[in-house]
Amino acid sequence: MSTDLVHRAIDDILRRISSGQFPAGSALPPEDELANLLKVSRLTMREAVKVLKDRRVLDVIHGRGTFVLPLEEWTDLSSIATLLTDRVSPKELGLQLTQVRRMLEVGAAGLAAGNRSEEDLARLEQDLRAYEQAHDADDVEAALNSDLAFHRHILAASGNPFVGAIMQPLQATLSLSRRHTSALPDVRERAQGHHRKIFEAIAAGRADEAKNAMRAHMTQTANDIASLPDSTD
């Protein structure tokens, strides 16, 4: 059984839930019909259903069928992100992600100020240089990648493995969302200033200053997303 086919079947089911074809509370079609609909074997379909059952997206009730659970019962962040990417605008999704980032990254910056190693600082400084070079070259993809790396390395420098694990399933959605703002030179320039202040506070071991700098960065990020034109929606 191909893992790629299972992943494709999982994504297909999630898209059909998102589109309303399989609304919350409804039963999925019988096995043969569902496999045909997904264009996969019954074995692949069953594995996809099993994965989504484990993620609390689906509930399998023996003798009755397989039912779609309400979104608030889902436990897998990547599945939630897939659904919301289809259901809400890039602007709204970006603002929701920034709310999550503010809750996690402000605290992580404070922890990083107390726990960072010299290796962490070297990585963060390398990310800053890469971001500056990408900005100067107007290389949007490189700027996006170095921005994501900078924030990911702050999570790692916090010394708390739970923080990075929470954010990891959202990386693909974050990348999609932040591509819009990374394309704007003035946004990148503001981000450069915020990144430098965050880094300096972490390097100096000043936890409150690091948290305040990250908080200001998240506020600016939310404002930048909110100001995006409707054409990005």
Secondary structure, DSSP 8 states (H G I E B T S, - for coil): --HHHHHHHHHHHHHHHHHTSS-TT-B---HHHHHHHHTS-HHHHHHHHHHHHHTTSEEEETTTEEEE--GGG---HHHHHHHHHHHS-HHHHHHHHHHHHHHHHHHHHHHHHHH--HHHHHHHHHHHHHHHHHHHTT-HHHHHHHHHHHHHHHHHHTS-HHHHHHHGGGHHHHHHHHHHHHT-HHHHHHHHHHHHHHHHHHHHT-HHHHHHHHHHHHHHHHHHHHTS-GGG-
